[in-house]
Amino acid sequence: MNEKTYYDEIDRIFTQISSTYDSEILLNKSSYVSYLITIDYLLKNSKGVKLALDIGCGTGLQAIPLALNGIHVVAIDVSEGMLNVLKEKIKKLGIKNIETYKLPASGIEKLVEIYGENTFDLAYSYFGPINAEPNIERLSFYLYKLLRNEGVFLVSVINRWCLYDLITLKPRKKFGIYKSIKFSLLNPLEIKNYFRNFKIEEIVGVGIIFPHRNSKIRNKKLIYRLANIEIFINKIFPFNYLGSDFIVKFVK
């Protein structure tokens, strides 16, 4: 499968689920807790930011909260359907400070032409676009050009290793829509290598001990209790390397 065919397939798959994507995230108890943790981390790291880049923006679950905080967001996604849902939200909310582009993560070289180098204060990619990107090296190269000095890149990645799976003796595997695409589970060491031109400030594990979104556990109280315990270990090695997802904070 060549590159264009691959991205067309990603577009098709995610466009098919675009109308139900938000409910899949927000109604799944584990996914919702993960969303709350990651959006809180994003908002805490967006203080003083004027221009942000959302890589793999989906339906705008991260871009809209940032925009409502007064940040200008450039949001890219390879899925036309996801972007259309985001555009509908933008129109409904009267938001003026989100720009959208239909691009894969590695297509950000086009943004260098539009915005120039050293212009973005913050870039982020949440909920797995990096796992589905076959050209991470290219993404890393152009992202380094786009971010200003001391600019921050937050990347949320679906992990190759997960403590919950190790405890329950269930090996990590592809799940849901990711079964049908070229999707790579990645560990923190691999992500460090891909973005080796950046400095690493910290790694935060997400879903270390509370059940991940692919588990069959739906007990809301249990998930919340375990998530509250996890707060005390999610930045401590080796636990921060063993979340169902992990966030790496890079600084240029």
C-alpha positions as CSV (number, residue, x, y, z in Angstrom):
1,M,0.0,0.0,0.0
2,N,1.5,3.3,-1.0
3,E,1.4,6.4,1.1
4,K,-1.5,8.1,-0.6
5,T,-3.6,4.9,-0.5
6,Y,-2.8,4.5,3.2
7,Y,-3.9,8.0,4.1
8,D,-7.0,7.6,2.0
9,E,-7.9,4.5,4.0
10,I,-7.3,6.3,7.3
11,D,-9.6,9.1,6.0
12,R,-12.3,6.6,5.1
13,I,-12.2,4.7,8.4
14,F,-12.3,7.8,10.6
15,T,-14.8,9.5,8.5
16,Q,-17.1,6.5,8.9
17,I,-17.0,6.9,12.7
18,S,-16.8,10.7,12.9
19,S,-20.5,11.2,13.8
20,T,-20.2,8.8,16.8
21,Y,-16.6,9.5,17.8
22,D,-17.3,11.9,20.7
23,S,-19.8,9.5,22.3
24,E,-17.2,6.6,22.0
25,I,-14.7,8.7,23.9
26,L,-17.0,10.4,26.4
27,L,-19.4,7.5,27.2
28,N,-16.6,4.9,27.7
29,K,-15.8,5.4,31.4
30,S,-12.0,4.6,31.0
31,S,-11.7,6.8,27.9
32,Y,-13.5,9.6,29.6
33,V,-11.2,9.5,32.6
34,S,-8.2,9.4,30.2
35,Y,-9.7,12.4,28.4
36,L,-10.1,14.4,31.7
37,I,-6.5,13.7,32.7
38,T,-5.0,14.6,29.3
39,I,-7.0,17.7,28.7
40,D,-6.1,18.9,32.2
41,Y,-2.5,18.4,31.4
42,L,-2.8,20.2,28.1
43,L,-4.6,23.2,29.7
44,K,-1.9,23.5,32.4
45,N,0.8,23.6,29.7
46,S,-1.0,26.1,27.6
47,K,-0.6,29.1,29.9
48,G,0.8,32.1,27.9
49,V,0.4,30.3,24.6
50,K,-0.9,32.4,21.7
51,L,-0.5,30.0,18.7
52,A,-1.0,26.2,19.0
53,L,-0.9,23.3,16.6
54,D,-3.3,20.3,17.0
55,I,-1.9,17.3,15.1
56,G,-4.7,14.8,14.5
57,C,-7.4,17.1,15.9
58,G,-10.3,14.7,15.3
59,T,-13.6,16.4,16.3
60,G,-11.8,19.1,18.3
61,L,-12.1,17.7,21.8
62,Q,-8.8,19.4,22.6
63,A,-8.8,22.3,20.1
64,I,-12.1,23.8,21.3
65,P,-11.2,24.1,25.0
66,L,-7.9,25.8,24.0
67,A,-9.7,28.2,21.6
68,L,-12.3,29.1,24.3
69,N,-9.3,30.1,26.4
70,G,-8.3,32.6,23.7
71,I,-5.6,30.6,22.0
72,H,-5.4,30.5,18.2
73,V,-5.4,26.9,17.2
74,V,-4.3,25.4,13.8
75,A,-6.0,22.0,13.7
76,I,-5.0,19.3,11.2
77,D,-6.5,15.9,10.5
78,V,-6.4,13.4,7.6
79,S,-10.1,12.7,8.0
80,E,-12.5,14.9,6.1
81,G,-15.4,13.6,8.3
82,M,-13.6,14.5,11.5
83,L,-12.9,17.9,10.2
84,N,-16.5,18.4,9.2
85,V,-17.7,17.6,12.7
86,L,-15.2,20.1,14.1
87,K,-16.3,22.8,11.6
88,E,-19.9,22.2,12.6
89,K,-18.9,22.7,16.3
90,I,-16.9,25.9,15.4
91,K,-19.9,27.3,13.6
92,K,-22.4,26.4,16.4
93,L,-20.1,27.9,19.1
94,G,-19.2,31.0,17.0
95,I,-15.5,30.3,17.4
96,K,-13.2,32.4,15.2
97,N,-9.8,31.3,16.3
98,I,-9.5,27.7,14.9
99,E,-8.2,27.1,11.4
100,T,-8.5,23.7,9.9
101,Y,-6.4,21.9,7.3
102,K,-6.8,18.4,5.8
103,L,-3.3,17.0,6.3
104,P,-1.7,13.9,7.8
105,A,0.6,14.4,10.8
106,S,3.7,14.2,8.6
107,G,2.2,16.7,6.1
108,I,3.0,19.7,8.4
109,E,5.8,20.8,6.1
110,K,2.9,22.7,4.3
111,L,2.4,24.7,7.5
112,V,6.0,25.8,7.4
113,E,5.3,27.4,4.1
114,I,2.1,29.1,5.4
115,Y,3.2,30.2,8.9
116,G,7.0,30.2,8.7
117,E,9.6,28.7,11.0
118,N,9.8,29.3,14.8
119,T,6.1,30.5,15.0
120,F,4.2,28.0,17.2
121,D,4.3,28.2,21.0
122,L,2.7,24.8,21.5
123,A,2.0,21.7,19.5
124,Y,0.2,18.6,20.7
125,S,-1.1,15.2,19.4
126,Y,-3.5,13.3,21.5
127,F,-5.2,9.9,21.5
128,G,-3.0,8.0,19.1
129,P,-2.5,9.9,15.7
130,I,1.2,9.2,16.1
131,N,0.6,5.5,16.4
132,A,-1.1,5.6,13.0
133,E,1.6,7.8,11.3
134,P,4.1,5.9,9.2
135,N,6.4,8.9,8.7
136,I,7.1,10.0,12.3
137,E,10.7,11.0,11.4
138,R,9.3,13.5,8.8
139,L,6.8,14.9,11.4
140,S,9.6,15.4,13.9
141,F,11.8,17.2,11.4
142,Y,9.2,19.8,10.4
143,L,7.7,20.1,13.9
144,Y,11.1,21.2,15.1
145,K,11.1,23.9,12.4
146,L,7.6,25.1,13.3
147,L,8.1,25.5,17.1
148,R,9.7,28.5,18.5
149,N,12.7,28.1,20.8
150,E,11.4,26.8,24.2
151,G,8.2,25.8,22.4
152,V,6.5,22.7,23.9
153,F,5.3,19.5,22.2
154,L,2.9,17.3,24.1
155,V,2.4,13.8,22.6
156,S,-0.1,11.3,23.9
157,V,0.7,7.8,22.6
158,I,-0.9,4.4,22.9
159,N,1.7,2.3,24.7
160,R,3.3,-0.9,23.8
161,W,3.5,-1.8,27.5
162,C,0.7,-1.5,30.1
163,L,0.9,-2.4,33.8
164,Y,-2.9,-3.2,33.9
165,D,-2.4,-5.8,31.1
166,L,0.7,-7.3,32.8
167,I,-1.3,-7.7,36.0
168,T,-4.3,-9.2,34.3
169,L,-2.0,-11.3,32.1
170,K,-3.6,-9.9,28.9
171,P,-1.1,-9.0,26.2
172,R,-1.3,-5.6,24.4
173,K,-3.0,-5.8,21.0
174,K,-4.8,-3.7,18.5
175,F,-8.4,-2.8,19.3
176,G,-11.5,-1.3,17.8
177,I,-10.9,0.5,14.5
178,Y,-7.2,0.2,14.8
179,K,-7.4,-3.5,13.9
180,S,-7.9,-2.5,10.2
181,I,-5.0,0.0,9.8
182,K,-1.3,0.1,10.0
183,F,-1.1,1.0,13.7
184,S,2.0,0.6,15.9
185,L,2.0,0.3,19.6
186,L,4.9,2.4,20.7
187,N,6.8,2.7,24.0
188,P,8.4,5.8,25.6
189,L,11.9,4.8,24.4
190,E,10.8,4.7,20.8
191,I,9.1,8.1,21.1
192,K,12.2,9.5,22.6
193,N,14.2,8.3,19.7
194,Y,11.8,9.7,17.1
195,F,11.9,13.2,18.7
196,R,15.5,13.1,19.8
197,N,16.2,16.7,18.7
198,F,13.9,17.8,21.5
199,K,14.6,17.9,25.2
200,I,12.4,15.7,27.4
201,E,10.9,17.5,30.4
202,E,8.7,14.7,31.7
203,I,6.7,11.5,30.9
204,V,3.3,11.0,32.4
205,G,1.6,7.6,32.4
206,V,-2.2,7.5,31.8
207,G,-4.2,4.3,32.7
208,I,-1.4,2.7,34.7
209,I,-3.7,0.9,37.1
210,F,-7.2,1.9,36.1
211,P,-8.7,-0.3,33.3
212,H,-8.0,1.0,29.8
213,R,-10.7,1.6,27.2
214,N,-10.5,-1.9,25.7
215,S,-11.2,-3.7,29.0
216,K,-14.6,-5.0,29.9
217,I,-14.6,-3.3,33.3
218,R,-17.2,-0.5,33.3
219,N,-17.5,0.2,37.1
220,K,-17.4,4.0,37.2
221,K,-16.6,4.2,41.0
222,L,-13.7,1.7,40.7
223,I,-12.2,3.4,37.7
224,Y,-12.4,6.8,39.4
225,R,-10.8,5.5,42.6
226,L,-8.0,3.8,40.8
227,A,-7.4,7.0,38.7
228,N,-7.2,9.1,41.9
229,I,-4.5,6.6,43.3
230,E,-2.7,6.8,40.0
231,I,-2.1,10.5,40.4
232,F,0.6,9.8,43.0
233,I,2.7,7.5,40.7
234,N,2.0,8.7,37.2
235,K,5.3,10.7,36.9
236,I,7.5,8.2,38.7
237,F,9.7,5.7,36.9
238,P,8.9,2.9,36.0
239,F,5.2,3.5,36.4
240,N,5.1,6.4,34.0
241,Y,6.4,4.1,31.3
242,L,3.6,1.6,32.0
243,G,0.3,3.4,31.3
244,S,-2.1,2.3,28.7
245,D,-1.2,5.7,27.2
246,F,1.6,8.0,28.1
247,I,2.2,11.7,27.5
248,V,5.7,13.0,26.7
249,K,6.4,16.7,27.2
250,F,9.1,17.8,24.8
251,V,10.7,21.2,24.7
252,K,12.6,22.7,21.8
